[in-house]
Amino acid sequence: MTSNTGGLRPGRRAPDPQARLYQDIVGASPKMQRIFRLIAKVAPTDSTVLLLGESGTGKELVARSLHVQSRRSQGPFVAVNVGALPESLMESELFGYARGAFTGATGDRPGLVEAADGGTLFLDEIGDMPLATQVKLLRTIERNEVRRLGDNATRVVDLRVIAATHRDLRAEAAAGRFRDDLFWRLNVVTIELPPLRDRPEDIGLLASYFLSREARVQGREGLAFSPEAVALLERYHYPGNVRELENAVRHAVTLSEGKVIRAADLPAEIRTPRLLPTGDEPARAPAADGAAAAPGDRDGWSLAEVEKDHIRRVLTRHRGNATAAARQLGISRTTLWRKLREYGLRRTGA
């Protein structure tokens, strides 16, 4: 998902290139490929889906992709951050209200559930929903109907519910903080999104995509990462997951000068050595045969040594395929061959 990014290449998207609403889902790792297959299987159905994962792993993007690939794609996609709604307003916001239901209710007003009629209702951070509201939501899911606050009449709604949370809902239900019956209604199909630290092979793909996109937004196309910046991005653990990586690339593009994103352009938390893996051994250059060195050893490397090691790892990743490696590195095959000769590297796995 993009253009020349100097050492990082575009990632794969979920299927259907016309579905622009979920084009930010990037990943070539086995874990993400499994999720793409799950999305393709589940999307055409009307099954309720529960998305699990840490903050910043892309749960709303997956929810949007499920909607776009469903038979409801022409209907509305209504996203609700349950955790951001004040408890006192949650029922009226979700289910609407009738005139006179409370002070200030001067007219009838439909809620977000009705707004999703014919489409998809995405309830993010469902674990933060109060128990009283959970009862009404359960009724909506079971009977396909909604009753506005202060109204005796019920209205039929046709919608699909997708919920997401970073909490362990089984544990919440066992503790009495989440209704057990609602949990089982939501838990028809579960998709668990892995944290970015568990799919490090996707970091380069994501950084490449975000760099290309942000460069277009800021009118600075043709930007590339330096080898040092690549090494730092690939070694950081991202407690904020994909969202943190996206913000880091945006930060770097904003501060950078010229065509190359340097290590100094990255946020301090990514550059700070104490947040990176370290070793007690003295720094040393890569082995003569191109074998990988421990991450902490790179701290004392020169620019040429970092570049050599990165080219070697990219070639290994693509099993010696020079065309694919050059594409990821953002250079021509001729330039790649020149660097292979310069550094004495072989096309391992060719």
N, C-alpha and C positions, 0 to 999 in steps of 0.2 A: 504493500500500500504506500513506488513513488520515485523521486528523482535522485540525482547524484548526491550521495551523502557521505562520501569519503570514509569508507571502511565499514559501513552498515548498510544493509539493503532492506527493501520493503518486505513486509510480512504478508502472510496469507489472511484473507478475510473469510468470514462465514460465507456460505454459498449465496448465489443470486446477486450479481454485480449491480442490479438496478436498485437494490435496497440500500439507499444512501444513509438511511437513519442508523444503520449499524456498521458503517464502514470503519469505525474506530476499533473494532474487534480484530486484534492482530495476534497471530501466534502460529508457529510451526511445530511446537513441542508436542509430544504425544498426548499430554494432558489436554491441551487446547484442541487438538484434532478430535479427541473423544468428545469434547463439549460441542464442537461444531456438528458432529454426527448426531448427538442428542438433540440439538436444536432442530436439525432437519427432520428428525423423526417426530418430535413432539409438536412442533409448530402447527402442522395442518390439523391437529386435533383440537378439541375444546377442553382438554384436561387442565385442571388447575395445577400450577407449577409453583414450587417453593425453591427459591434461589438462596443458597447459603454461601457465605464467604466474608472475609474481612473487609473493612471499609477500604474503598479505592480499587477493588478487584474488577469492577465493571458490571455489577449486577443490573443496573438500569439498561446498559447497552444490550445485554442478553435479553432482557425483557422486551426491549424494542425490536430486536431481531425476531423473537418469537411472534410478536404482533405482525410485523411486516410480511412474514412468510405464512401467515394464517389466512383463513377465509375471511377474517375480519379486517384485513389490511386496509380496506377502504373506509372503515369506521374509525372512530376516535381512539387515540391512545392517551389515557388520562393517568398521569403519574402523580402520586401523592406521597410526600414524605411525612409519614405518620409522626415521627419523632419531632418534627418542626411545628406540629399543630398543638396549640394550647389545649389542655384536657377539657377546659370549660367550653371550648368551641368545636371540639372534634365531632360530636354527633351532628350538629347543625351543618358543619362543613361537608361531612360525608353524605348525610342522608337528606339534607335540606330542611326547610321548616315551612309551616303554614302561617298565615297572617294571624297575629295575636298570640303566637306560641310563647313569646317572651317580650319584655319591654324592648321596643325598637323594631320589632318584626311587623313592619307596616304593610307587608305584602307577602304572597307566596314566593318561595324561592327553591328551585331544585338544587340538590347537592351534587357532589362529585360522582357519586354512584350513578345517578341518572345521566350525568354528562357523558359517562362511558357507555351508555346504552348502544348496542350494536357494535361495540368495539372491545377494548381491553382496559381493565382497571389494574394499574400497577401500584401495589401498596408496599412502599419501601419502609424498612425498619418496623415491620409488623409486630415485632416483639415489644415495642413501646406502647402498643394500644391498650387502653384501660379495659378492665374486664367487662364493664357495662357496655362499652362499644363493641366488644367482641361478640356479645350476645346478638346484637342487631346485625352484625356482619355475617354471623353464622346463618341467621334466618334468610338473609339475602342470597347467600350461596346455595342454601338448601332448597329454597322455594322460588328463586328468581323474582323476588319482589322487594320493594322498598317502601317504607312508611316514613313520611316526613315528620319531623318533630312537631308535636301539637296537632297532628292530623289523624283522623280515624280511618281514612281511606288508604288502601295500598295500591301501588303502581307496579305493573309488570316490567321487568328489565331483562334484557338479553345481553349478557356480557361474560367475558372470561376474566377470571381473577388470577393474577400473578403476584405473589408476595415474596418479599426478600427480607433477610435479617442477618446480622452478624452474631446473634445470640444462639445459644443451644436451646431450641424450643422444647425439646424433650425434658431437659433439666428445668426449664421455666415452668412447664406444665406440672412436673413432679413437685415443684415448690409452691404450686397454687397461684403462680403469677400469670399463667396463660391457660386458657381453657383447653382441656384435653380433646374435647369433641371438635373444636375449631382446628386444632393442630392436625388431626387426622383428615379433616376436610381439605386442608391446604396441602397436605403431604401426599398428594396423588403421584406426582412426579417430582423428584428432587434433583437439582443440578447444583453441585458444589464447585465453586470457582476457586482454583488454587491461588495462594499468594504468589506474588512475583518471585520471591526468593526460592520457590519450589519449581520454577521453570526458567532458570537463568538463561537458557538458550534463546529465549524470546526477548531478552533485554535489548539486544542489538536491533532486532526487527522493529520493536516498538520505538526505540530512540530514532531510528531512521525515518519511520513514518512521521513521528512528531516533529522532527527537524524539517522535513520537507513541507509539512502542513504549515508550521509556524513561519517558515521562510516565505511562503506564499502570502500569508496574512500580513506580514510586515514588509512585503515587497522586496525581499532580499533572496531571491532564488539562487541556487548554485552554492549554498553553504555546505561545508564539509567539516567533520570532526577531525581533530588532530589525533594521532595515535595515543598520546597521553590521556586525552579526554575519553577516548574509547575504553582504555584500560580502567580508568576510574569509574565510568558508568557501569562496566561489566562486573566490577568487584563490590559495588555497594549493595546493601541488603534490602533497601526500600521498605521500611516499616509502613510507609503510606501507600505501598503497592503501585499500580499503574498510574494512579493519579499523581503520586509524588514524582515519578519519572517524567510524566508530561509537564508538570510544573517546572522541573529542573531544566528541561530542554527549552521551555519558553523563557526562563530566566537567562539561560546562556545565550540564546539568540538576541534577546533584548540588550545584553551587555557587550556582546562581541563587536569587534571591529574587523573589517575586511571579510574575507571569504572563509576563514578557518575558525572553527570553534575550539578555543584552547582550554586547557585544564583550568586556568585561572578564571574562565568565564562561568564555570559551573558553581552551583551553590556551595557554601562553606561546608555544610554537613557531608557532602559527597567528597570534597577535597580533604577533609580533616583526617589525618592518618589514624587517629584513635578509633574512628568508626570503620576502618578497613581491616581486613585480616592481616595480622603481622606475624613475623617469625623471629626467633632469637638468633638465627644464623646470620652471618654477615652477608651483605648484598653481593650477588655475583651475576655475571652475564649469562645469557642462554647457553646451553651446552652446544658444542660444536656440531652435533648431529641434529640440532633443532629440537631436542627433547624438551618437554615442558618443565619449567621451574616452579617452585612453590610461589604462590601469590605474593608473599611478603618479600621475596627476593628481588622483586622488580623495583623496589623503592630507590635503589641506587643505579638503575639502568640509565643509559643514554637514550636519546630520541631514536637513534638508529636501532638500538637493541629492542626497544618497545615495538617499533614497526616490524622488525624481523619476526618477533614472537607472534605478533598479531596476524601477520600473513601466514605463518606456519599453522596457527590454530584455525584460520578460515579455510585453508586448503584441506586440513584434516576433516573439518566439519563437512566439506563438500566432496570428500573422498578423492581428492586430487583433480576434480573437475575444474580446469582453469577458467572456463567461461563463467561458471556459476560463482567461483571465487572472485573473479575480477568484477562481476556485477555487484557482489556484496561490498567489495572494497571501494567501489565507485571509481575504478580505473579501467583503462583499456587492457586487452589481453597483451598487447605489445609492452605496455608499462609493467604489467605483472611479470612477463618473461624476463624483462630487464632486471627487475628487483630480485627475482629468483637467482639469476646469475650473480648479481651483486652480493647477495647474502649467502650464496652457496646452498640454497634450499632445493629440495627435490619435491616433485609432485607426488607426495605419499598417497597411496591408495589408488593411483591411476590405473 
